[in-house]
Amino acid sequence: QPGGNYLNGVRYVELGQTPDDLDATRPLYVMPRVNFAWDIQGDGDWVLRGGAGTFYNRPMGNAEYDAVRQTPYAFNSSFDAWSGDSLGGGQGLTYDTLPLVDPINRTGRLGVTSGSKFSRDYPRYFTGSLGLARRLPWSQTVEVSYVGTFGRHLLNQMEGNVIPEGTFLSGTVGNADLSNPLHRVALATDVVNTFRPYTAIGDVMYWEYNGTSNYHSLQATLTRSGRNFQYFVAYTFSKALGNWPREYTAMDPFDARNRSYGILPYDRTHMLNVSYNWQLPDPVKSGNKFTRGILNGWQISGISSWQSGVPMYQGFDGDANSEGIERAIYGTPDTRIGNDRSGFQPVYTCDPNTGNTAVGEKVLDIGCI
């Protein structure tokens, strides 16, 4: 917009309200790695090996790119046939009435998405492994290892314009008695927003580097490197934990450790992979080159994989998944519970798995919820 409309409470570099160098020059990052292998008996039958390392990753970009999509540099307004049914004296939204739409008057409550000055970092990962290998008869080797990967300072989002927990659990707002859960549910959104720190702004979403992930696994392999028959069997028992589930889902602003941390969607408890290659005996020992070329030198090879299914996350939909229910339970509409922004999550009194696998059969026993 010509001249620019600047938001109250937002500092702008171009107006000299904040220095140009918002972030200090990062230090030189050192990524040490160490590996070792120890032939315990000196004959190659028992080998202990392991390693550890630190790895940094570049930011994925959105924390920086979102800074150029803020007002007054960018506005976002929407208009559809439903909201434009009164244009042109009831003619509705058409190519002829489109010039009557004033997008500036439809910007409504503005949201802000920006990096947090209190959390500026680079994602990093720590890896570690320790395994014991044993040579077996018939050209076989078995190895059992622990392998772990730990992510720290991962990019996440956090809502900053929040209403503290318990705000709407007591007192009165207008003629609403907040000790009554039904009154808390029925509060109008505009009334609720007056309790936010920045009442003229909607969401204030911060990009932060506070996300974590933890991967633990027990890995076992059995290999054979014979002349005519080779195989490789790998089994992994693992668990992947972290902040749910990625950088685009905001963490709970009140208790992120317990409400936004758990089993990740890509967790697979069991994984088994088998690969093999068999050099078939040559049936033709003599004869012309054409016959030997067609019938000799055949191999059979393949790869087979089995793995556990994806994690299942139960939740409530409909009216149960609403900001009104959140206010009734927590006294704020800003909690992030489990893998969704629902007001509450199921509590299991027993194992809900029925063991049924046929089409149309119940998978879960709702009596356990």
C-alpha positions in Angstrom: 0.0 0.0 0.0 1.5 3.4 -0.9 3.1 5.0 2.1 2.9 1.8 4.1 0.8 1.0 7.2 3.1 0.0 10.1 1.8 -2.3 12.8 1.7 -1.0 16.3 4.1 -3.0 18.5 6.3 -4.2 15.5 9.8 -2.7 15.0 11.0 -2.1 11.5 14.6 -2.0 10.3 13.8 0.5 7.5 12.6 3.0 10.1 15.8 2.6 12.2 13.9 1.0 15.1 16.2 -2.0 15.2 19.8 -2.7 13.9 20.4 -4.2 10.6 22.4 -7.1 12.0 19.6 -8.9 13.8 21.8 -12.0 14.1 25.4 -12.0 15.1 27.9 -13.8 12.8 27.8 -17.4 13.7 31.0 -19.0 15.1 33.0 -21.6 13.3 31.2 -24.9 13.8 33.4 -27.9 14.5 32.1 -31.4 13.7 34.4 -34.0 15.3 34.0 -37.7 14.4 35.7 -40.7 15.8 35.7 -44.4 14.9 37.5 -47.4 16.1 37.8 -51.1 15.5 39.4 -53.6 17.9 40.4 -57.2 16.9 39.9 -58.6 20.4 41.9 -61.9 20.0 44.1 -60.9 17.1 42.6 -63.5 14.8 39.6 -61.7 13.4 37.0 -63.9 15.2 35.8 -61.2 17.6 35.8 -57.5 16.6 34.5 -54.6 18.7 33.8 -51.4 16.7 32.0 -48.2 17.1 31.9 -44.5 16.5 30.4 -41.2 17.2 30.0 -37.9 15.4 28.5 -34.4 15.4 26.8 -33.0 12.4 25.3 -29.5 11.7 22.7 -28.8 9.2 21.6 -25.5 7.5 18.3 -24.0 8.5 15.5 -25.0 6.2 14.7 -21.4 5.2 11.2 -20.6 6.3 12.3 -18.9 9.5 14.1 -16.3 7.3 11.7 -16.2 4.4 8.7 -15.5 6.5 10.2 -12.2 7.5 9.6 -10.8 4.0 5.9 -11.8 4.0 4.9 -9.5 6.8 2.9 -6.3 6.6 3.3 -3.7 5.3 5.2 -5.6 2.6 2.5 -8.3 2.1 -1.2 -8.4 2.9 -3.5 -11.5 2.6 -7.2 -11.1 2.0 -9.8 -13.5 0.6 -13.1 -13.1 -1.1 -15.5 -15.6 -2.5 -19.0 -15.9 -4.0 -20.6 -16.4 -0.5 -19.2 -13.2 0.9 -19.8 -11.3 -2.3 -23.5 -12.2 -2.8 -24.6 -8.5 -2.1 -22.3 -7.0 -4.7 -23.9 -5.0 -7.5 -27.3 -4.7 -5.7 -27.5 -8.5 -5.3 -25.9 -9.5 -8.6 -23.2 -11.3 -6.7 -19.5 -11.9 -7.5 -18.9 -11.7 -11.2 -16.3 -10.3 -13.5 -18.3 -7.1 -13.7 -18.6 -6.7 -9.9 -15.1 -7.8 -9.1 -13.7 -4.1 -9.2 -16.1 -3.3 -6.3 -14.2 -5.5 -3.9 -11.8 -3.6 -1.6 -9.1 -6.0 -0.5 -7.7 -3.6 2.1 -10.9 -3.6 4.0 -10.9 -7.4 4.1 -7.5 -8.0 5.7 -9.2 -8.4 9.1 -7.1 -9.5 12.0 -3.5 -9.7 10.9 -1.1 -12.5 11.9 2.6 -12.3 12.3 5.1 -15.1 11.6 8.7 -14.4 12.5 11.9 -15.9 14.0 12.3 -15.6 17.7 15.3 -13.5 18.9 15.4 -15.8 21.9 16.0 -18.9 19.9 18.5 -18.5 17.0 20.5 -21.5 16.3 21.5 -24.2 13.8 20.1 -27.8 13.8 22.6 -30.4 14.9 22.7 -34.1 15.2 24.8 -36.5 17.3 25.2 -40.1 16.3 26.7 -43.0 18.1 27.2 -46.7 17.6 28.8 -49.7 19.3 28.8 -53.2 17.9 30.3 -56.6 18.5 31.0 -58.9 15.5 31.7 -62.6 15.5 33.0 -64.7 12.7 31.1 -68.0 12.2 31.7 -71.2 10.2 30.7 -71.4 6.5 31.9 -67.8 5.8 29.3 -66.2 8.0 29.5 -63.2 10.3 27.0 -62.0 12.9 27.1 -58.6 14.5 24.9 -56.9 17.1 25.0 -53.2 17.6 23.4 -50.2 19.3 22.8 -47.3 16.9 21.5 -43.9 18.1 20.8 -40.5 16.5 19.9 -37.4 18.5 18.7 -34.2 17.0 18.9 -31.0 19.0 18.0 -27.4 18.2 15.6 -28.5 15.5 13.3 -26.0 13.9 9.8 -25.7 15.4 7.0 -23.2 15.7 5.5 -21.8 18.9 2.5 -19.5 19.3 3.5 -16.3 21.1 0.2 -14.5 21.4 -1.3 -16.9 23.9 -3.8 -16.6 26.8 -2.3 -18.2 30.0 -3.8 -21.5 31.2 -6.6 -21.1 33.7 -7.6 -17.6 32.5 -11.2 -18.6 31.8 -11.7 -21.0 34.7 -13.0 -18.5 37.1 -14.5 -15.0 37.3 -16.9 -13.3 34.9 -16.8 -11.9 31.4 -19.8 -9.7 30.7 -22.8 -11.9 31.7 -20.8 -15.1 31.4 -20.1 -17.0 34.7 -16.7 -18.6 33.9 -17.2 -21.2 36.7 -19.8 -22.7 34.4 -18.1 -24.8 31.6 -21.0 -24.1 29.2 -20.4 -20.4 29.5 -16.7 -20.9 28.8 -17.5 -22.9 25.7 -19.9 -20.2 24.4 -17.5 -17.2 24.7 -17.2 -15.3 21.4 -13.9 -15.3 19.7 -13.6 -11.5 19.7 -14.2 -11.5 23.5 -11.5 -14.2 24.0 -9.0 -12.3 21.9 -9.2 -9.3 24.2 -7.3 -11.3 26.7 -4.3 -11.8 24.4 -1.1 -9.8 24.9 -1.5 -8.3 21.4 -5.2 -7.8 21.0 -5.0 -6.2 17.6 -3.1 -9.1 16.1 -4.2 -12.7 15.6 -1.6 -15.5 15.7 2.0 -14.5 16.5 3.9 -17.5 15.4 7.5 -17.7 16.3 10.1 -19.9 14.5 12.4 -21.4 17.1 15.2 -23.9 17.4 14.0 -25.9 20.4 12.8 -29.1 18.8 14.4 -32.4 19.7 14.4 -36.0 18.4 15.8 -39.2 19.8 16.3 -42.5 17.9 17.4 -45.7 19.7 17.9 -49.0 17.9 19.2 -52.5 18.4 20.6 -53.7 15.0 21.6 -57.3 14.3 23.0 -58.6 11.0 24.0 -62.0 9.6 26.0 -62.2 6.4 27.5 -64.9 4.3 30.1 -64.1 1.7 30.6 -67.5 0.0 31.7 -68.0 -3.5 28.4 -69.1 -5.0 25.9 -68.2 -2.4 25.7 -64.9 -0.5 23.1 -63.4 1.8 22.5 -60.5 4.1 19.9 -60.5 6.9 19.4 -57.3 8.9 16.9 -56.9 11.8 16.3 -53.6 13.6 14.3 -53.0 16.8 14.0 -49.3 17.3 12.0 -46.3 18.6 11.8 -42.8 17.1 10.8 -40.1 19.6 10.6 -36.3 19.1 8.5 -33.2 19.0 5.4 -33.9 16.9 5.8 -34.2 14.1 7.7 -31.6 12.1 8.5 -27.9 12.0 5.1 -26.8 10.6 3.1 -28.0 13.7 3.3 -25.6 16.6 4.3 -27.1 20.0 2.3 -26.6 23.1 3.3 -23.2 24.6 2.7 -24.3 28.2 4.1 -27.8 28.4 5.9 -28.8 25.2 7.9 -31.6 26.8 4.9 -33.6 27.8 2.2 -32.5 25.3 4.2 -32.2 22.1 6.7 -35.0 22.5 6.2 -38.7 21.7 6.4 -41.4 19.1 7.0 -39.9 15.7 4.9 -40.9 12.6 7.8 -42.5 10.9 8.6 -44.8 13.8 8.8 -48.5 12.8 9.3 -50.8 15.8 10.5 -53.8 13.8 12.2 -54.0 10.5 13.6 -57.1 8.8 15.5 -57.0 5.5 16.8 -60.1 3.6 18.9 -60.0 0.4 20.5 -63.0 -1.3 22.3 -64.0 -4.5 22.8 -67.6 -5.7 25.1 -68.4 -8.5 23.5 -71.4 -10.1 25.7 -74.3 -11.3 26.5 -74.4 -15.0 24.6 -77.3 -16.6 26.7 -77.3 -19.7 30.4 -78.1 -19.2 31.3 -78.4 -22.8 29.8 -77.7 -26.2 29.6 -74.7 -28.5 29.8 -71.1 -27.1 26.2 -70.3 -28.0 24.8 -73.2 -25.9 27.1 -72.3 -23.0 26.2 -68.6 -23.3 22.4 -69.4 -23.1 22.4 -72.0 -20.3 25.3 -71.1 -18.1 26.0 -68.2 -15.8 22.5 -67.8 -14.3 21.9 -66.2 -10.9 18.9 -66.0 -8.6 18.8 -62.9 -6.4 16.2 -60.9 -4.5 15.4 -58.5 -1.6 12.6 -59.1 0.9 11.5 -56.6 3.6 9.1 -56.7 6.5 8.3 -53.9 8.9 5.8 -52.8 11.6 2.9 -50.6 10.6 2.7 -46.9 11.1 1.8 -45.6 14.6 -1.9 -45.0 15.2 -3.0 -41.8 17.0 -6.5 -41.6 18.3 -8.3 -38.3 18.9 -11.7 -36.7 19.0 -13.3 -34.7 16.1 -16.4 -32.6 15.8 -17.4 -30.3 18.6 -15.0 -32.1 20.9 -12.1 -30.8 18.9 -12.7 -27.1 19.3 -11.3 -24.1 21.1 -14.4 -24.0 23.2 -13.6 -27.4 24.7 -10.0 -26.3 25.3 -11.3 -23.2 27.2 -13.7 -25.4 29.2 -10.9 -27.8 30.3 -7.7 -25.7 30.4 -9.0 -22.1 30.6 -7.3 -21.2 27.4 -7.8 -21.9 23.7 -4.1 -22.2 22.9 -3.1 -25.7 24.1 -1.7 -28.2 21.6 -2.5 -31.6 23.0 -1.1 -34.7 21.4 -0.8 -34.7 17.6 -3.7 -32.3 17.1 -5.1 -29.1 18.5 -7.9 -31.0 20.1 -9.2 -30.1 23.6 -8.4 -33.5 25.0 -7.0 -36.9 24.1 -8.2 -40.5 24.9 -7.1 -42.2 28.1 -6.8 -46.0 27.8 -7.9 -48.2 30.7 -6.9 -51.4 28.9 -5.3 -52.5 25.7 -7.7 -51.4 23.0 -6.3 -53.7 20.3 -8.8 -56.4 19.4 -6.5 -58.4 17.2 -9.1 -58.5 14.4 -7.6 -58.2 10.9 -10.6 -59.0 8.6 -12.3 -56.3 6.6 -15.3 -54.9 8.5 -14.1 -56.1 11.9 -13.5 -53.7 14.8 -9.9 -52.9 15.2 -10.2 -51.1 18.5 -12.3 -51.8 21.6 -13.8 -48.5 22.5 -14.8 -49.8 25.9 -11.1 -49.3 26.8 -11.3 -45.6 26.2 
